[in-house]
Amino acid sequence: MRKFNITVNGKSYAVEVEEVGAGLGNFTYAPVQNAPAKQPQPSVPKTAASVPQTPAPAPKVLDEAVSGEKITAPMPGTVLDIRVSEGQTVKAGDILLILEAMKMENEIVSPVDGVVKKIHTFGSATVSTGDALATIG
């Protein structure tokens, strides 16, 4: 048995490793030097002044000037393919884009007849539930 001290995420662990199959090949290894274990530091309560402030992410803004039926993502996923372009006429049931979610390809179809006024996403974009994908008017 060989004993080692291993540090993982700042915590030190003493481990014992059994050597098996000695003489299995021509290799060398250097034993780890035993480092003193770090003692946990007492926690200091954080105050509002000591917590670094990170800016809030910018909200996703829809093109509000575009009116019509907003097609939103029914689930979080990745846009694999956009099958229509702005200005294209579509009918209810036409495939607008392919959204991959949980390793399944989901066809997002137009709920209405109309013209694609705006595409709010792009290929390989990651979308969340409710994110605007397209507007049909």
Backbone as JSON Lines, residues from 0, in Angstrom:
{"i":0,"aa":"M","n":[0.84,-1.18,0.0],"ca":[0.0,0.0,0.0],"c":[0.88,1.24,0.0]}
{"i":1,"aa":"R","n":[0.45,2.22,-0.82],"ca":[1.13,3.51,-0.84],"c":[0.13,4.56,-0.39]}
{"i":2,"aa":"K","n":[0.6,5.54,0.32],"ca":[-0.28,6.6,0.83],"c":[0.04,7.9,0.09]}
{"i":3,"aa":"F","n":[-1.05,8.63,-0.29],"ca":[-0.92,9.89,-0.98],"c":[-1.9,10.89,-0.39]}
{"i":4,"aa":"N","n":[-1.55,12.17,-0.47],"ca":[-2.48,13.26,-0.17],"c":[-2.88,13.85,-1.51]}
{"i":5,"aa":"I","n":[-4.19,13.93,-1.74],"ca":[-4.72,14.45,-2.99],"c":[-5.62,15.63,-2.65]}
{"i":6,"aa":"T","n":[-5.46,16.74,-3.39],"ca":[-6.28,17.92,-3.19],"c":[-7.25,18.05,-4.35]}
{"i":7,"aa":"V","n":[-8.54,18.11,-4.04],"ca":[-9.59,18.26,-5.04],"c":[-10.46,19.44,-4.62]}
{"i":8,"aa":"N","n":[-10.56,20.44,-5.48],"ca":[-11.36,21.64,-5.21],"c":[-11.01,22.26,-3.86]}
{"i":9,"aa":"G","n":[-9.73,22.3,-3.54],"ca":[-9.28,22.94,-2.31],"c":[-9.38,22.07,-1.07]}
{"i":10,"aa":"K","n":[-9.91,20.86,-1.19],"ca":[-10.01,19.96,-0.04],"c":[-8.96,18.88,-0.19]}
{"i":11,"aa":"S","n":[-8.26,18.59,0.9],"ca":[-7.19,17.61,0.87],"c":[-7.72,16.27,1.4]}
{"i":12,"aa":"Y","n":[-7.36,15.19,0.71],"ca":[-7.79,13.86,1.1],"c":[-6.57,12.96,1.21]}
{"i":13,"aa":"A","n":[-6.53,12.13,2.25],"ca":[-5.47,11.13,2.39],"c":[-6.01,9.84,1.79]}
{"i":14,"aa":"V","n":[-5.29,9.26,0.82],"ca":[-5.75,8.04,0.17],"c":[-4.66,7.0,0.21]}
{"i":15,"aa":"E","n":[-5.08,5.76,0.21],"ca":[-4.15,4.63,0.14],"c":[-4.41,3.91,-1.16]}
{"i":16,"aa":"V","n":[-3.33,3.6,-1.9],"ca":[-3.45,2.94,-3.19],"c":[-2.66,1.65,-3.14]}
{"i":17,"aa":"E","n":[-3.31,0.57,-3.53],"ca":[-2.65,-0.72,-3.55],"c":[-2.02,-0.94,-4.91]}
{"i":18,"aa":"E","n":[-0.76,-1.33,-4.93],"ca":[-0.09,-1.63,-6.18],"c":[-0.41,-3.07,-6.56]}
{"i":19,"aa":"V","n":[-0.9,-3.25,-7.76],"ca":[-1.19,-4.6,-8.25],"c":[-0.47,-4.78,-9.57]}
{"i":20,"aa":"G","n":[-0.07,-6.0,-9.85],"ca":[0.56,-6.31,-11.13],"c":[1.9,-5.62,-11.28]}
{"i":21,"aa":"A","n":[2.73,-5.64,-10.26],"ca":[4.04,-5.0,-10.35],"c":[4.81,-5.61,-11.51]}
{"i":22,"aa":"G","n":[5.54,-4.8,-12.23],"ca":[6.33,-5.28,-13.35],"c":[5.51,-5.47,-14.61]}
{"i":23,"aa":"L","n":[4.43,-4.7,-14.78],"ca":[3.58,-4.83,-15.96],"c":[4.13,-4.09,-17.16]}
{"i":24,"aa":"G","n":[5.16,-3.35,-17.02],"ca":[5.66,-2.6,-18.17],"c":[6.84,-1.76,-17.76]}
{"i":25,"aa":"N","n":[7.35,-1.08,-18.71],"ca":[8.5,-0.24,-18.49],"c":[8.03,1.2,-18.35]}
{"i":26,"aa":"F","n":[7.62,1.6,-17.17],"ca":[7.16,2.95,-16.96],"c":[7.68,3.45,-15.62]}
{"i":27,"aa":"T","n":[7.68,4.75,-15.49],"ca":[8.12,5.36,-14.23],"c":[7.04,6.3,-13.74]}
{"i":28,"aa":"Y","n":[7.08,6.55,-12.49],"ca":[6.16,7.51,-11.91],"c":[6.86,8.19,-10.76]}
{"i":29,"aa":"A","n":[6.43,9.39,-10.46],"ca":[7.02,10.14,-9.36],"c":[5.99,10.21,-8.25]}
{"i":30,"aa":"P","n":[6.34,9.81,-7.06],"ca":[5.37,9.89,-5.95],"c":[5.05,11.35,-5.64]}
{"i":31,"aa":"V","n":[3.83,11.58,-5.21],"ca":[3.38,12.92,-4.85],"c":[3.96,13.28,-3.5]}
{"i":32,"aa":"Q","n":[4.48,14.49,-3.39],"ca":[5.02,14.95,-2.11],"c":[3.86,15.19,-1.16]}
{"i":33,"aa":"N","n":[4.01,14.78,0.06],"ca":[2.97,15.0,1.06],"c":[2.95,16.47,1.43]}
{"i":34,"aa":"A","n":[1.88,17.14,1.04],"ca":[1.72,18.56,1.36],"c":[0.81,18.67,2.57]}
{"i":35,"aa":"P","n":[1.07,19.63,3.44],"ca":[0.19,19.79,4.59],"c":[-1.21,20.16,4.12]}
{"i":36,"aa":"A","n":[-2.2,19.58,4.76],"ca":[-3.58,19.84,4.39],"c":[-3.95,21.27,4.75]}
{"i":37,"aa":"K","n":[-4.69,21.92,3.87],"ca":[-5.13,23.29,4.15],"c":[-6.23,23.24,5.2]}
{"i":38,"aa":"Q","n":[-6.11,24.13,6.14],"ca":[-7.12,24.22,7.18],"c":[-8.25,25.11,6.68]}
{"i":39,"aa":"P","n":[-9.5,24.72,6.94],"ca":[-10.6,25.56,6.47],"c":[-10.56,26.91,7.18]}
{"i":40,"aa":"Q","n":[-10.85,27.96,6.41],"ca":[-10.88,29.31,6.96],"c":[-12.28,29.59,7.49]}
{"i":41,"aa":"P","n":[-12.36,30.32,8.59],"ca":[-13.69,30.66,9.1],"c":[-14.41,31.54,8.08]}
{"i":42,"aa":"S","n":[-15.69,31.28,7.94],"ca":[-16.45,32.05,6.96],"c":[-16.81,33.41,7.54]}
{"i":43,"aa":"V","n":[-16.75,34.41,6.68],"ca":[-17.08,35.77,7.06],"c":[-18.4,36.11,6.39]}
{"i":44,"aa":"P","n":[-19.39,36.58,7.15],"ca":[-20.66,36.91,6.5],"c":[-20.46,37.99,5.45]}
{"i":45,"aa":"K","n":[-21.11,37.79,4.31],"ca":[-20.99,38.75,3.21],"c":[-21.97,39.89,3.41]}
{"i":46,"aa":"T","n":[-21.49,41.06,3.17],"ca":[-22.37,42.22,3.21],"c":[-22.62,42.66,1.78]}
{"i":47,"aa":"A","n":[-23.57,43.54,1.62],"ca":[-23.9,44.0,0.27],"c":[-22.71,44.69,-0.37]}
{"i":48,"aa":"A","n":[-21.87,45.33,0.44],"ca":[-20.72,46.04,-0.12],"c":[-19.62,45.07,-0.55]}
{"i":49,"aa":"S","n":[-19.53,43.89,0.08],"ca":[-18.46,42.96,-0.25],"c":[-18.8,42.02,-1.4]}
{"i":50,"aa":"V","n":[-20.06,41.95,-1.78],"ca":[-20.46,41.07,-2.87],"c":[-20.26,41.81,-4.18]}
{"i":51,"aa":"P","n":[-19.45,41.25,-5.1],"ca":[-19.25,41.95,-6.37],"c":[-20.55,42.0,-7.16]}
{"i":52,"aa":"Q","n":[-20.83,43.15,-7.74],"ca":[-22.05,43.34,-8.51],"c":[-21.79,42.96,-9.96]}
{"i":53,"aa":"T","n":[-22.6,42.08,-10.49],"ca":[-22.5,41.72,-11.9],"c":[-23.71,42.32,-12.61]}
{"i":54,"aa":"P","n":[-23.51,42.87,-13.77],"ca":[-24.64,43.47,-14.47],"c":[-25.64,42.4,-14.89]}
{"i":55,"aa":"A","n":[-26.9,42.75,-14.83],"ca":[-27.95,41.82,-15.25],"c":[-27.87,41.65,-16.76]}
{"i":56,"aa":"P","n":[-28.15,40.42,-17.26],"ca":[-28.11,40.24,-18.71],"c":[-29.17,41.11,-19.38]}
{"i":57,"aa":"A","n":[-28.83,41.56,-20.56],"ca":[-29.75,42.4,-21.31],"c":[-30.99,41.6,-21.68]}
{"i":58,"aa":"P","n":[-32.17,42.16,-21.51],"ca":[-33.39,41.42,-21.85],"c":[-33.46,41.19,-23.35]}
{"i":59,"aa":"K","n":[-34.1,40.1,-23.72],"ca":[-34.29,39.81,-25.13],"c":[-35.39,40.72,-25.65]}
{"i":60,"aa":"V","n":[-35.06,41.49,-26.65],"ca":[-36.0,42.48,-27.17],"c":[-36.57,41.99,-28.49]}
{"i":61,"aa":"L","n":[-37.88,42.0,-28.56],"ca":[-38.56,41.64,-29.82],"c":[-38.67,42.89,-30.66]}
{"i":62,"aa":"D","n":[-38.79,42.69,-31.94],"ca":[-38.99,43.81,-32.84],"c":[-40.47,44.17,-32.76]}
{"i":63,"aa":"E","n":[-40.8,45.08,-31.83],"ca":[-42.2,45.39,-31.56],"c":[-42.88,46.08,-32.74]}
{"i":64,"aa":"A","n":[-42.09,46.67,-33.64],"ca":[-42.67,47.35,-34.79],"c":[-43.31,46.35,-35.75]}
{"i":65,"aa":"V","n":[-42.94,45.08,-35.64],"ca":[-43.48,44.05,-36.51],"c":[-44.76,43.52,-35.88]}
{"i":66,"aa":"S","n":[-45.87,43.66,-36.6],"ca":[-47.14,43.16,-36.08],"c":[-47.48,41.85,-36.77]}
{"i":67,"aa":"G","n":[-48.26,41.06,-36.09],"ca":[-48.68,39.78,-36.65],"c":[-48.64,38.69,-35.6]}
{"i":68,"aa":"E","n":[-48.77,37.47,-36.04],"ca":[-48.78,36.3,-35.17],"c":[-47.34,35.95,-34.8]}
{"i":69,"aa":"K","n":[-47.01,36.07,-33.52],"ca":[-45.66,35.75,-33.05],"c":[-45.59,34.24,-32.79]}
{"i":70,"aa":"I","n":[-44.63,33.58,-33.42],"ca":[-44.4,32.15,-33.22],"c":[-43.29,32.05,-32.18]}
{"i":71,"aa":"T","n":[-43.56,31.37,-31.07],"ca":[-42.59,31.27,-29.98],"c":[-42.14,29.82,-29.81]}
{"i":72,"aa":"A","n":[-41.0,29.66,-29.17],"ca":[-40.45,28.32,-28.92],"c":[-41.31,27.61,-27.87]}
{"i":73,"aa":"P","n":[-41.81,26.42,-28.18],"ca":[-42.63,25.69,-27.21],"c":[-41.81,25.01,-26.12]}
{"i":74,"aa":"M","n":[-40.48,24.95,-26.33],"ca":[-39.58,24.27,-25.39],"c":[-38.17,24.81,-25.61]}
{"i":75,"aa":"P","n":[-37.29,24.65,-24.64],"ca":[-35.91,25.07,-24.87],"c":[-35.23,24.12,-25.84]}
{"i":76,"aa":"G","n":[-34.33,24.64,-26.65],"ca":[-33.64,23.8,-27.61],"c":[-32.69,24.59,-28.49]}
{"i":77,"aa":"T","n":[-32.24,23.95,-29.56],"ca":[-31.31,24.56,-30.51],"c":[-31.96,24.58,-31.89]}
{"i":78,"aa":"V","n":[-31.89,25.73,-32.55],"ca":[-32.45,25.86,-33.89],"c":[-31.5,25.16,-34.86]}
{"i":79,"aa":"L","n":[-31.97,24.08,-35.48],"ca":[-31.14,23.33,-36.41],"c":[-31.23,23.89,-37.82]}
{"i":80,"aa":"D","n":[-32.44,24.25,-38.24],"ca":[-32.63,24.66,-39.63],"c":[-33.82,25.61,-39.71]}
{"i":81,"aa":"I","n":[-33.67,26.68,-40.47],"ca":[-34.77,27.6,-40.74],"c":[-35.2,27.35,-42.17]}
{"i":82,"aa":"R","n":[-36.45,26.94,-42.34],"ca":[-36.94,26.51,-43.65],"c":[-37.62,27.63,-44.44]}
{"i":83,"aa":"V","n":[-37.82,28.79,-43.85],"ca":[-38.48,29.89,-44.55],"c":[-37.59,31.12,-44.51]}
{"i":84,"aa":"S","n":[-37.96,32.11,-45.3],"ca":[-37.22,33.38,-45.28],"c":[-38.22,34.51,-45.15]}
{"i":85,"aa":"E","n":[-37.73,35.67,-44.73],"ca":[-38.6,36.82,-44.59],"c":[-39.2,37.19,-45.94]}
{"i":86,"aa":"G","n":[-40.5,37.47,-45.94],"ca":[-41.2,37.81,-47.18],"c":[-41.85,36.62,-47.86]}
{"i":87,"aa":"Q","n":[-41.56,35.41,-47.38],"ca":[-42.11,34.2,-47.99],"c":[-43.55,33.99,-47.52]}
{"i":88,"aa":"T","n":[-44.41,33.56,-48.44],"ca":[-45.8,33.25,-48.11],"c":[-45.87,31.82,-47.58]}
{"i":89,"aa":"V","n":[-46.58,31.65,-46.45],"ca":[-46.73,30.31,-45.85],"c":[-48.2,30.06,-45.58]}
{"i":90,"aa":"K","n":[-48.53,28.79,-45.5],"ca":[-49.89,28.38,-45.16],"c":[-49.85,27.7,-43.79]}
{"i":91,"aa":"A","n":[-50.97,27.64,-43.13],"ca":[-51.05,26.97,-41.84],"c":[-50.58,25.53,-42.01]}
{"i":92,"aa":"G","n":[-49.67,25.11,-41.15],"ca":[-49.14,23.76,-41.22],"c":[-47.8,23.65,-41.92]}
{"i":93,"aa":"D","n":[-47.37,24.71,-42.64],"ca":[-46.06,24.7,-43.28],"c":[-44.96,24.71,-42.21]}
{"i":94,"aa":"I","n":[-43.88,24.0,-42.48],"ca":[-42.77,23.94,-41.53],"c":[-41.97,25.24,-41.61]}
{"i":95,"aa":"L","n":[-41.8,25.89,-40.47],"ca":[-41.03,27.13,-40.4],"c":[-39.57,26.85,-40.07]}
{"i":96,"aa":"L","n":[-39.36,26.0,-39.08],"ca":[-37.99,25.69,-38.67],"c":[-37.97,24.37,-37.92]}
{"i":97,"aa":"I","n":[-36.75,23.85,-37.73],"ca":[-36.53,22.61,-36.98],"c":[-35.84,22.99,-35.68]}
{"i":98,"aa":"L","n":[-36.44,22.58,-34.56],"ca":[-35.9,22.85,-33.23],"c":[-35.51,21.53,-32.57]}
{"i":99,"aa":"E","n":[-34.23,21.4,-32.22],"ca":[-33.77,20.18,-31.56],"c":[-33.9,20.38,-30.05]}
{"i":100,"aa":"A","n":[-34.59,19.44,-29.42],"ca":[-34.75,19.47,-27.97],"c":[-34.65,18.03,-27.47]}
{"i":101,"aa":"M","n":[-33.81,17.8,-26.5],"ca":[-33.6,16.47,-25.92],"c":[-33.31,15.44,-27.01]}
{"i":102,"aa":"K","n":[-32.43,15.79,-27.94],"ca":[-31.97,14.93,-29.02],"c":[-33.07,14.53,-29.99]}
{"i":103,"aa":"M","n":[-34.17,15.27,-29.98],"ca":[-35.26,15.03,-30.92],"c":[-35.44,16.26,-31.8]}
{"i":104,"aa":"E","n":[-35.68,16.06,-33.08],"ca":[-35.93,17.17,-34.0],"c":[-37.43,17.44,-34.05]}
{"i":105,"aa":"N","n":[-37.82,18.66,-33.69],"ca":[-39.22,19.05,-33.64],"c":[-39.49,20.06,-34.75]}
{"i":106,"aa":"E","n":[-40.53,19.81,-35.54],"ca":[-40.91,20.72,-36.61],"c":[-41.81,21.8,-36.01]}
{"i":107,"aa":"I","n":[-41.41,23.04,-36.16],"ca":[-42.23,24.16,-35.72],"c":[-42.99,24.64,-36.95]}
{"i":108,"aa":"V","n":[-44.32,24.56,-36.89],"ca":[-45.15,24.85,-38.06],"c":[-45.91,26.15,-37.88]}
{"i":109,"aa":"S","n":[-46.33,26.71,-38.99],"ca":[-47.1,27.95,-38.97],"c":[-48.53,27.65,-38.52]}
{"i":110,"aa":"P","n":[-49.03,28.4,-37.55],"ca":[-50.41,28.18,-37.12],"c":[-51.42,28.91,-38.01]}
{"i":111,"aa":"V","n":[-50.94,29.83,-38.86],"ca":[-51.84,30.64,-39.69],"c":[-51.28,30.79,-41.1]}
{"i":112,"aa":"D","n":[-52.14,31.18,-42.03],"ca":[-51.71,31.56,-43.37],"c":[-51.18,32.99,-43.29]}
{"i":113,"aa":"G","n":[-50.17,33.31,-44.09],"ca":[-49.67,34.68,-44.11],"c":[-48.29,34.77,-44.73]}
{"i":114,"aa":"V","n":[-47.65,35.89,-44.47],"ca":[-46.32,36.18,-44.99],"c":[-45.37,36.27,-43.8]}
{"i":115,"aa":"V","n":[-44.19,35.66,-43.94],"ca":[-43.19,35.73,-42.87],"c":[-42.66,37.16,-42.86]}
{"i":116,"aa":"K","n":[-43.02,37.9,-41.79],"ca":[-42.61,39.3,-41.7],"c":[-41.22,39.42,-41.09]}
{"i":117,"aa":"K","n":[-40.91,38.59,-40.11],"ca":[-39.63,38.72,-39.41],"c":[-39.23,37.35,-38.86]}
{"i":118,"aa":"I","n":[-37.95,37.03,-39.0],"ca":[-37.38,35.84,-38.35],"c":[-36.53,36.37,-37.2]}
{"i":119,"aa":"H","n":[-36.86,35.97,-35.99],"ca":[-36.22,36.5,-34.79],"c":[-35.04,35.66,-34.3]}
{"i":120,"aa":"T","n":[-34.68,34.61,-35.01],"ca":[-33.61,33.72,-34.55],"c":[-32.69,33.41,-35.72]}
{"i":121,"aa":"F","n":[-31.73,32.54,-35.47],"ca":[-30.79,32.15,-36.52],"c":[-30.4,30.7,-36.29]}
{"i":122,"aa":"G","n":[-29.82,30.07,-37.32],"ca":[-29.4,28.68,-37.21],"c":[-28.37,28.49,-36.12]}
{"i":123,"aa":"S","n":[-28.47,27.42,-35.39],"ca":[-27.62,27.01,-34.26],"c":[-27.83,27.87,-33.02]}
{"i":124,"aa":"A","n":[-28.85,28.72,-33.0],"ca":[-29.15,29.52,-31.81],"c":[-29.78,28.64,-30.75]}
{"i":125,"aa":"T","n":[-29.47,28.92,-29.5],"ca":[-30.11,28.24,-28.38],"c":[-31.26,29.12,-27.93]}
{"i":126,"aa":"V","n":[-32.46,28.55,-27.84],"ca":[-33.64,29.31,-27.44],"c":[-34.25,28.71,-26.19]}
{"i":127,"aa":"S","n":[-34.96,29.55,-25.47],"ca":[-35.68,29.12,-24.27],"c":[-37.17,29.09,-24.58]}
{"i":128,"aa":"T","n":[-37.93,28.46,-23.72],"ca":[-39.37,28.41,-23.89],"c":[-39.92,29.83,-23.94]}
{"i":129,"aa":"G","n":[-40.71,30.12,-24.95],"ca":[-41.33,31.44,-25.07],"c":[-40.55,32.43,-25.89]}
{"i":130,"aa":"D","n":[-39.31,32.1,-26.28],"ca":[-38.54,33.02,-27.12],"c":[-39.18,33.14,-28.49]}
{"i":131,"aa":"A","n":[-39.18,34.34,-29.05],"ca":[-39.77,34.57,-30.37],"c":[-38.9,33.91,-31.44]}
{"i":132,"aa":"L","n":[-39.55,33.2,-32.34],"ca":[-38.85,32.56,-33.46],"c":[-39.12,33.3,-34.76]}
{"i":133,"aa":"A","n":[-40.4,33.65,-34.99],"ca":[-40.77,34.33,-36.22],"c":[-42.09,35.07,-36.0]}
{"i":134,"aa":"T","n":[-42.38,36.0,-36.92],"ca":[-43.65,36.7,-36.92],"c":[-44.27,36.54,-38.3]}
{"i":135,"aa":"I","n":[-45.54,36.13,-38.29],"ca":[-46.27,35.93,-39.55],"c":[-47.45,36.88,-39.55]}
{"i":136,"aa":"G","n":[-47.61,37.62,-40.64],"ca":[-48.7,38.58,-40.71],"c":[-49.54,38.4,-41.94]}
